[in-house]
Amino acid sequence: MQRVRHDGVLVVGAGLAGLTAALAAAPAKVLVLTEAPLNHGCSSAWAQGGMAAALAADDTPALHAADTAAAGAGLVDAAMARLLAEEGPAAVRALAALGAPFDRTADGGFAQSLEAAHGRARVARVKGDQAGRAIMEAVTVAVLAAPHIEVRTGVRLRSLLQDAGGRVRGVVAEQGGALVEIVARAVVLATGGVGGLYAVTTTPAELVGDGLGLAALAGAVIADPEFVQFHPTAIDIGRDPAPLATEALRGEGAVLVDAAGARFMARYHPDAELAPRDVVARAIHAEREAGRGAFLDAREAVGQHFPDEFPAVFAACLSGGVDPRVQPIPVAPACHYHMGGVATDAQGRTSLPGLYAAGECASTGVHGANRLASNSLLEAAVFGARAGRAAAGEPDVASEPLAAHVPPKLPDAALQQLRRAMSRDAGVIRDAAGLGRLLGEVRDLQAIHGACPPLVAARLIAACALARTESRGGHFRADATAQAEPRRTFVTLAELDSAAAGLRFAAE
């Protein structure tokens, strides 16, 4: 296998976290590897709501941090939430300075929306639902203009290179069917989430937990993999991935109704449509399971203003034969965000020397058991920059990487089987019987296809969901025992292997 050397930082992934890390690493040389073209194949470009930050006169970082902790159901790392909230306003202003066209008020301030579980209107937006795309366009222009950054597209991550001591020294990448070893001073994983492991998702389908699985195979500590957030209002028009009806619609006054037009959220939570996402997702799931259906009615709240105020939602609805100006939008919960990931500190460092992680593939502890709306782009920007700066300071070491083990790819038919099983048994509502069945199916697939990264990621989610017998945040067990003391999950693949017999026994 050809081996090349990059004298600097290697960033894998070109969403907001990866590109922010690349910019922040200056003046160190940065090589960005991405399988999809820039602004494609990443959740950042699909984000609709915007970026939460305490930018208004009646808001403070302390209030933002408190709302983040409340939404996270007891598992938020308070220091991380405080850091995110304190650095949030500067991160939004930095993106605006790069050219991100945030909506403005008449006096030049940031126009901000109210979203679920926020005590203030603090979500900086772009044309209602265009924030992710507009932000990514501005950041991409900056990256392409930066002399210290080289971007290579059409490149897929296949493995991590490690030396005899376990230090990460680079990656094995695939381009044009050929494998190449790229040795670097430090690696920043910014490979996104796990939405593509589920049959119904709002994220790019190619995001199947490769970074998470490869980090686990290399021995990294994984945090909170069982916590998956299901967005309540994916537009149910039979598309894969499912388009999203942004939470900002409910912030503007849109309501959830059943097929008969009756509102139902007040039966589930006093905050009704603005309840935390996990509550709203379970309520919609229950209404659909009961045969009453679930629809987002924005006719009064938005109506004829849809084309201008929420153009992405409007276009998606029309593509499925729904005119949201005059019809309620059919909605269903869909896999939307992974709170778990590769465990990192505040600088993006993982448990493996030389390996950093940022964005959705990382777990900083800032989201706890349930991410607060519109904290994801903010986390990508704040912690992406921190990871980039720290990685740039990583010392160059003389150790040579060992020959790489490249895990096999998962065939598409097996991936589709896995997606169906994940939605069935590790979805909005879970129980021991289903999770045990899922682990058995993952084990059978791995026996046939090997330790493919998506199977490793799915196993981490399922095994840790089975081990957590309580309901908390985005993890809801229909067979829950009494709620335990709040505790985060930290696990390695070796620890999971040693506990496998016990996990199977628990499932049976």
C-alpha positions as CSV (number, residue, x, y, z in Angstrom):
1,M,0.0,0.0,0.0
2,Q,1.4,3.4,-0.9
3,R,2.3,5.6,2.1
4,V,2.4,9.4,1.9
5,R,3.2,11.9,4.6
6,H,1.4,15.1,5.4
7,D,3.3,17.6,7.5
8,G,0.4,18.9,9.5
9,V,-3.2,18.1,10.6
10,L,-5.5,15.6,8.8
11,V,-9.2,16.5,9.0
12,V,-11.7,13.7,8.0
13,G,-15.0,15.2,7.2
14,A,-16.2,18.5,5.7
15,G,-19.2,19.6,7.7
16,L,-19.1,22.6,9.9
17,A,-17.0,20.9,12.6
18,G,-14.4,19.7,10.1
19,L,-14.1,23.0,8.1
20,T,-14.0,25.1,11.3
21,A,-11.3,22.9,12.7
22,A,-9.3,23.3,9.4
23,L,-9.6,27.1,9.6
24,A,-8.7,27.2,13.2
25,A,-5.5,25.1,12.8
26,A,-3.8,27.9,10.9
27,P,-0.9,28.3,10.2
28,A,-0.4,24.6,10.4
29,K,-0.9,22.8,7.1
30,V,-4.3,21.0,6.9
31,L,-5.4,18.3,4.6
32,V,-9.2,17.8,4.5
33,L,-10.5,14.5,3.3
34,T,-14.2,14.1,2.3
35,E,-16.0,11.5,0.3
36,A,-18.8,13.8,-0.9
37,P,-18.3,17.2,-2.7
38,L,-18.2,20.2,-0.4
39,N,-21.6,21.1,1.0
40,H,-22.9,17.6,0.2
41,G,-23.2,14.5,2.4
42,C,-23.0,16.4,5.7
43,S,-25.8,17.2,8.2
44,S,-24.5,20.7,8.7
45,A,-25.7,21.8,5.2
46,W,-29.1,20.3,5.9
47,A,-29.6,22.1,9.3
48,Q,-32.7,24.3,9.2
49,G,-33.3,26.0,12.5
50,G,-30.1,27.9,13.0
51,M,-27.6,28.4,15.8
52,A,-28.6,29.0,19.5
53,A,-26.6,31.7,21.2
54,A,-27.2,34.3,23.9
55,L,-27.1,37.3,21.6
56,A,-30.1,39.3,22.8
57,A,-30.2,41.9,25.5
58,D,-32.5,39.8,27.7
59,D,-30.4,36.7,27.4
60,T,-27.2,35.4,29.0
61,P,-24.8,32.5,28.6
62,A,-25.8,31.3,32.0
63,L,-29.5,31.1,30.9
64,H,-28.5,29.2,27.8
65,A,-26.3,26.8,29.7
66,A,-29.2,26.2,32.2
67,D,-31.6,25.4,29.3
68,T,-29.0,23.1,27.8
69,A,-28.7,21.2,31.1
70,A,-32.4,21.0,31.6
71,A,-33.0,19.4,28.2
72,G,-30.1,17.0,28.8
73,A,-32.0,15.2,31.5
74,G,-29.3,15.1,34.2
75,L,-26.3,14.0,32.0
76,V,-25.0,17.3,30.7
77,D,-21.4,18.1,31.6
78,A,-22.0,21.5,33.3
79,A,-18.5,22.8,32.5
80,M,-18.9,21.9,28.8
81,A,-22.4,23.5,28.6
82,R,-21.0,26.7,30.2
83,L,-18.1,26.8,27.8
84,L,-20.5,26.3,24.8
85,A,-22.8,29.0,26.0
86,E,-20.0,31.5,26.8
87,E,-18.2,31.0,23.5
88,G,-21.5,30.8,21.4
89,P,-22.1,34.5,20.7
90,A,-18.5,35.0,19.4
91,A,-18.9,31.8,17.2
92,V,-22.0,33.2,15.6
93,R,-20.4,36.6,15.0
94,A,-17.3,35.0,13.5
95,L,-19.5,33.1,11.0
96,A,-21.4,36.3,10.2
97,A,-18.0,38.0,9.6
98,L,-17.2,35.2,7.1
99,G,-20.4,36.1,5.2
100,A,-23.1,33.9,6.7
101,P,-26.2,36.0,6.0
102,F,-28.1,35.7,9.3
103,D,-31.4,37.4,9.4
104,R,-31.2,40.8,11.0
105,T,-33.6,43.1,12.9
106,A,-34.3,46.7,11.9
107,D,-31.5,47.9,14.2
108,G,-28.9,45.5,12.8
109,G,-29.1,42.9,15.5
110,F,-29.6,39.2,15.0
111,A,-33.2,38.1,14.4
112,Q,-33.8,35.1,16.7
113,S,-36.4,32.4,16.9
114,L,-37.9,30.6,19.8
115,E,-37.5,26.8,19.8
116,A,-38.5,24.0,22.1
117,A,-37.1,24.0,25.6
118,H,-35.4,27.4,25.2
119,G,-36.4,30.0,27.8
120,R,-35.6,32.8,25.3
121,A,-35.8,33.4,21.6
122,R,-32.1,32.7,20.9
123,V,-31.8,30.9,17.6
124,A,-30.0,32.9,15.0
125,R,-31.5,32.0,11.6
126,V,-31.3,32.5,7.9
127,K,-34.6,32.9,6.0
128,G,-36.4,30.7,8.5
129,D,-35.0,27.4,7.4
130,Q,-31.8,28.1,5.4
131,A,-29.2,28.5,8.2
132,G,-27.1,25.3,7.6
133,R,-26.8,25.7,3.9
134,A,-26.0,29.5,4.1
135,I,-23.4,29.0,6.9
136,M,-21.7,26.2,5.0
137,E,-21.5,28.2,1.9
138,A,-19.7,31.0,3.7
139,V,-17.4,28.6,5.5
140,T,-16.6,26.7,2.3
141,V,-15.6,29.9,0.5
142,A,-13.2,30.7,3.4
143,V,-11.7,27.2,3.4
144,L,-11.1,27.3,-0.4
145,A,-9.4,30.7,0.0
146,A,-7.2,29.6,2.9
147,P,-3.6,29.0,1.8
148,H,-2.9,26.5,4.6
149,I,-5.8,24.1,3.6
150,E,-6.0,21.5,0.9
151,V,-9.3,19.7,0.3
152,R,-9.5,16.3,-1.4
153,T,-12.9,15.1,-2.4
154,G,-14.0,11.6,-3.4
155,V,-11.9,10.1,-0.5
156,R,-13.4,7.6,2.0
157,L,-12.0,6.8,5.4
158,R,-11.2,3.1,5.7
159,S,-9.1,2.8,8.9
160,L,-6.9,4.6,11.4
161,L,-3.1,4.2,11.4
162,Q,-1.6,3.6,14.9
163,D,2.0,3.0,16.1
164,A,3.1,0.3,18.5
165,G,2.0,2.5,21.5
166,G,-1.5,3.1,20.2
167,R,-0.9,6.7,19.1
168,V,-2.9,7.6,16.0
169,R,-0.5,8.5,13.2
170,G,-2.8,8.9,10.2
171,V,-5.4,7.1,8.2
172,V,-6.0,4.6,5.5
173,A,-8.1,6.3,2.8
174,E,-9.7,5.0,-0.4
175,Q,-9.8,7.0,-3.6
176,G,-10.7,5.7,-7.0
177,G,-10.7,2.2,-5.6
178,A,-7.1,2.4,-4.4
179,L,-6.0,2.4,-0.8
180,V,-3.4,4.8,0.5
181,E,-1.8,5.4,3.9
182,I,-1.6,9.1,4.9
183,V,0.7,9.7,7.9
184,A,0.1,13.0,9.8
185,R,0.9,14.7,13.0
186,A,-2.7,14.6,14.2
187,V,-6.1,13.4,12.9
188,V,-9.4,15.2,13.6
189,L,-12.4,13.0,13.0
190,A,-15.4,15.1,11.9
191,T,-17.3,12.3,10.2
192,G,-20.8,13.1,11.3
193,G,-23.5,10.9,13.0
194,V,-25.3,7.6,12.6
195,G,-28.6,8.6,10.9
196,G,-28.0,6.3,8.0
197,L,-28.1,3.3,10.4
198,Y,-31.9,3.9,10.7
199,A,-34.5,3.3,8.1
200,V,-36.1,6.7,8.7
201,T,-33.6,9.6,9.1
202,T,-33.4,13.3,8.4
203,T,-29.6,13.1,7.8
204,P,-27.6,12.2,4.7
205,A,-28.0,8.4,4.3
206,E,-24.3,7.9,3.9
207,L,-23.7,8.9,7.5
208,V,-23.5,5.4,9.0
209,G,-21.2,5.8,12.0
210,D,-18.0,5.0,10.2
211,G,-15.9,7.4,12.3
212,L,-17.4,6.1,15.5
213,G,-16.9,2.5,14.5
214,L,-13.3,3.0,13.3
215,A,-12.4,4.9,16.5
216,A,-13.9,2.1,18.6
217,L,-12.0,-0.5,16.6
218,A,-8.8,1.4,17.4
219,G,-9.5,1.3,21.1
220,A,-11.0,4.7,21.7
221,V,-13.4,5.3,24.6
222,I,-17.0,5.8,23.4
223,A,-19.4,7.9,25.4
224,D,-23.2,7.7,25.6
225,P,-23.9,5.7,22.4
226,E,-27.4,4.7,23.4
227,F,-28.6,8.3,23.3
228,V,-30.1,9.0,19.8
229,Q,-32.4,11.9,19.2
230,F,-35.4,11.5,17.0
231,H,-36.7,14.7,15.4
232,P,-40.5,14.8,16.0
233,T,-41.4,16.3,12.7
234,A,-39.9,14.6,9.7
235,I,-42.1,15.2,6.7
236,D,-43.8,11.9,6.1
237,I,-43.9,11.7,2.2
238,G,-42.0,8.5,1.7
239,R,-38.6,9.9,0.9
240,D,-35.3,8.5,2.1
241,P,-33.8,10.5,3.8
242,A,-37.0,12.2,5.1
243,P,-37.1,16.0,4.7
244,L,-37.4,18.0,7.8
245,A,-40.1,20.4,9.1
246,T,-37.9,22.7,11.3
247,E,-38.8,23.2,14.9
248,A,-38.9,26.9,14.1
249,L,-42.3,26.3,12.7
250,R,-43.6,25.4,16.1
251,G,-41.7,28.4,17.5
252,E,-43.7,30.5,15.1
253,G,-47.0,29.0,16.4
254,A,-47.6,25.9,14.2
255,V,-49.5,23.2,16.1
256,L,-49.6,19.5,16.1
257,V,-53.0,17.9,15.3
258,D,-54.4,14.4,14.6
259,A,-56.3,13.4,11.4
260,A,-59.4,14.9,12.8
261,G,-57.7,18.3,13.3
262,A,-57.6,18.0,17.2
263,R,-54.6,19.2,19.0
264,F,-53.0,16.6,21.3
265,M,-49.7,17.8,22.7
266,A,-51.3,19.3,25.9
267,R,-52.1,15.7,26.9
268,Y,-48.4,14.9,27.0
269,H,-46.6,17.9,28.4
270,P,-47.6,21.4,29.8
271,D,-45.4,23.1,27.2
272,A,-47.4,21.4,24.4
273,E,-45.7,21.9,21.0
274,L,-42.6,23.5,22.7
275,A,-41.9,20.5,24.9
276,P,-38.5,18.9,24.7
277,R,-37.9,16.9,21.5
278,D,-38.0,13.5,23.1
279,V,-41.4,14.2,24.6
280,V,-42.8,15.5,21.3
281,A,-41.3,12.5,19.3
282,R,-42.9,10.0,21.7
283,A,-46.3,11.8,21.6
284,I,-46.3,11.8,17.7
285,H,-45.2,8.1,17.8
286,A,-48.1,7.3,20.2
287,E,-50.7,9.1,18.1
288,R,-49.6,7.3,14.9
289,E,-49.5,4.0,16.7
290,A,-53.1,4.6,17.9
291,G,-54.2,5.2,14.4
292,R,-55.0,8.9,14.9
293,G,-52.2,10.2,12.7
294,A,-50.0,13.3,13.3
295,F,-49.8,16.5,11.3
296,L,-48.1,19.9,11.7
297,D,-50.6,22.6,11.0
298,A,-48.9,25.8,10.0
299,R,-51.7,27.3,8.0
300,E,-52.4,30.1,10.5
301,A,-48.9,30.6,11.8
302,V,-47.2,30.8,8.4
303,G,-49.8,30.3,5.6
304,Q,-49.1,32.2,2.5
305,H,-45.7,33.3,3.8
306,F,-44.3,29.8,3.4
307,P,-42.3,30.4,0.1
308,D,-40.4,33.3,1.6
309,E,-40.1,32.4,5.3
310,F,-39.5,28.6,5.1
311,P,-38.5,27.9,1.5
312,A,-36.9,24.5,2.1
313,V,-39.9,23.1,4.0
314,F,-42.2,24.5,1.3
315,A,-40.3,22.9,-1.5
316,A,-40.1,19.6,0.3
317,C,-43.8,19.5,1.0
318,L,-44.7,20.4,-2.6
319,S,-42.4,17.6,-3.8
320,G,-44.6,15.2,-1.9
321,G,-47.9,16.6,-3.0
322,V,-48.6,18.7,0.1
323,D,-49.2,22.4,0.0
324,P,-48.5,23.6,3.6
325,R,-50.2,26.9,3.0
326,V,-53.6,25.2,2.9
327,Q,-52.9,21.7,4.2
328,P,-51.5,20.2,7.5
329,I,-48.1,18.5,7.0
330,P,-48.0,14.8,7.7
331,V,-45.1,14.2,10.2
332,A,-43.3,11.3,11.9
333,P,-40.3,10.9,14.2
334,A,-37.0,10.2,12.4
335,C,-33.4,9.6,13.5
336,H,-31.9,13.1,13.6
337,Y,-28.9,13.4,15.9
338,H,-26.5,11.2,17.9
339,M,-25.7,12.6,21.4
340,G,-23.1,9.9,21.8
341,G,-19.8,9.5,20.1
342,V,-16.1,9.4,20.6
343,A,-15.4,10.7,24.1
344,T,-13.5,14.0,24.0
345,D,-12.3,16.7,26.4
346,A,-12.8,20.4,25.8
347,Q,-10.0,20.5,23.3
348,G,-11.4,17.7,21.2
349,R,-8.8,15.2,22.5
350,T,-9.9,11.6,22.6
351,S,-8.5,8.8,24.7
352,L,-6.1,7.9,21.9
353,P,-3.0,10.2,21.6
354,G,-3.0,12.0,18.2
355,L,-6.7,11.5,17.6
356,Y,-9.2,14.4,18.0
357,A,-12.9,14.4,17.3
358,A,-15.5,17.2,16.7
359,G,-19.1,17.6,15.7
360,E,-21.6,14.9,15.8
361,C,-19.1,12.0,15.8
362,A,-17.8,13.3,19.1
363,S,-19.3,13.3,22.6
364,T,-18.3,16.3,24.6
365,G,-21.0,15.8,27.2
366,V,-22.7,19.1,26.3
367,H,-25.9,17.4,25.0
368,G,-26.4,14.9,27.8
369,A,-29.4,12.5,27.1
370,N,-31.2,14.9,24.8
371,R,-29.8,17.7,22.7
372,L,-31.3,21.2,23.1
373,A,-32.6,22.5,19.7
374,S,-30.1,24.3,17.5
375,N,-27.1,23.5,19.8
376,S,-25.6,21.2,17.2
377,L,-24.3,23.8,14.7
378,L,-23.1,25.8,17.7
379,E,-21.2,22.8,19.1
380,A,-19.7,22.1,15.7
381,A,-18.4,25.7,15.5
382,V,-17.2,26.1,19.1
383,F,-15.6,22.6,19.6
384,G,-14.5,22.3,16.0
385,A,-12.4,25.4,16.4
386,R,-11.0,24.1,19.7
387,A,-10.1,20.8,18.2
388,G,-8.4,22.5,15.2
389,R,-6.2,24.7,17.4
390,A,-5.3,21.8,19.7
391,A,-4.5,19.4,16.9
392,A,-2.2,22.1,15.3
393,G,-0.2,22.1,18.5
394,E,0.3,18.3,18.5
395,P,4.0,17.5,18.5
396,D,5.5,15.6,15.5
397,V,6.7,12.2,16.7
398,A,9.2,9.9,15.2
399,S,7.2,6.7,15.6
400,E,6.1,4.8,12.5
401,P,2.6,3.4,12.1
402,L,2.1,-0.3,12.1
403,A,0.6,-2.1,9.1
404,A,-3.0,-1.1,9.0
405,H,-5.9,-3.5,9.4
406,V,-8.7,-2.3,7.0
407,P,-12.1,-3.6,8.1
408,P,-14.4,-4.8,5.3
409,K,-17.2,-2.7,3.8
410,L,-20.8,-3.6,4.6
411,P,-22.8,-4.6,1.4
412,D,-25.8,-2.5,0.7
413,A,-28.3,-5.3,1.2
414,A,-26.9,-6.0,4.7
415,L,-27.0,-2.2,5.5
416,Q,-30.6,-2.0,4.5
417,Q,-31.4,-5.0,6.8
418,L,-29.5,-3.3,9.6
419,R,-31.4,0.0,9.0
420,R,-34.7,-1.8,9.3
421,A,-33.6,-3.6,12.5
422,M,-32.3,-0.4,14.1
423,S,-35.6,1.5,13.5
424,R,-37.6,-1.5,14.7
425,D,-35.7,-2.2,17.9
426,A,-33.5,0.9,18.8
427,G,-36.0,3.6,17.8
428,V,-38.2,6.0,19.7
429,I,-39.4,3.3,22.1
430,R,-37.2,0.4,23.2
431,D,-37.4,-2.7,25.4
432,A,-35.1,-5.6,26.4
433,A,-36.6,-8.1,24.0
434,G,-36.2,-5.9,21.0
435,L,-32.7,-4.8,21.9
436,G,-31.7,-8.4,22.4
437,R,-33.1,-9.3,19.1
438,L,-31.2,-6.5,17.5
439,L,-27.9,-7.5,19.0
440,G,-28.5,-11.0,17.7
441,E,-29.1,-9.7,14.2
442,V,-26.0,-7.5,14.4
443,R,-24.0,-10.5,15.6
444,D,-25.2,-12.6,12.7
445,L,-24.4,-9.9,10.2
446,Q,-20.9,-9.5,11.7
447,A,-20.3,-13.3,11.4
448,I,-21.0,-13.0,7.7
449,H,-19.5,-9.7,6.8
450,G,-16.9,-9.1,9.5
451,A,-16.4,-6.1,11.9
452,C,-17.7,-3.5,9.4
453,P,-17.7,0.0,11.1
454,P,-21.5,0.4,10.7
455,L,-22.1,-2.9,12.5
456,V,-19.7,-1.8,15.3
457,A,-21.5,1.5,15.7
458,A,-24.9,-0.3,15.7
459,R,-23.7,-2.7,18.3
460,L,-22.5,0.0,20.6
461,I,-25.9,1.8,20.4
462,A,-27.8,-1.4,21.0
463,A,-25.7,-2.9,23.8
464,C,-25.5,0.3,25.8
465,A,-29.3,0.9,25.3
466,L,-29.9,-2.6,26.7
467,A,-27.6,-2.0,29.6
468,R,-29.4,1.3,30.5
469,T,-32.6,-0.1,32.0
470,E,-34.1,3.3,32.9
471,S,-35.7,5.9,30.6
472,R,-33.8,9.1,30.2
473,G,-33.9,11.8,27.6
474,G,-33.9,10.4,24.1
475,H,-33.5,6.8,25.4
476,F,-37.0,5.5,26.3
477,R,-37.5,2.0,27.6
478,A,-41.1,0.7,27.6
479,D,-40.0,-1.8,30.2
480,A,-38.0,0.7,32.3
481,T,-37.2,0.0,35.9
482,A,-37.0,2.9,38.4
483,Q,-34.9,5.8,37.2
484,A,-31.3,5.5,38.4
485,E,-28.9,8.1,39.5
486,P,-27.7,10.2,36.5
487,R,-24.6,8.6,35.0
488,R,-23.0,8.8,31.6
489,T,-21.8,5.7,29.7
490,F,-18.1,5.3,28.9
491,V,-17.1,2.1,27.2
492,T,-14.5,0.6,24.9
493,L,-15.1,-2.2,22.4
494,A,-12.9,-4.5,24.5
495,E,-15.1,-3.8,27.5
496,L,-18.1,-4.5,25.4
497,D,-16.6,-7.8,24.2
498,S,-15.9,-8.9,27.8
499,A,-19.5,-8.1,28.8
500,A,-21.1,-9.6,25.8
501,A,-22.2,-12.8,27.5
502,G,-23.8,-10.8,30.3
503,L,-25.6,-8.6,27.7
504,R,-27.0,-11.6,25.9
505,F,-28.1,-13.0,29.2
506,A,-29.9,-9.8,30.1
507,A,-31.6,-9.8,26.7
508,E,-32.9,-13.3,27.2
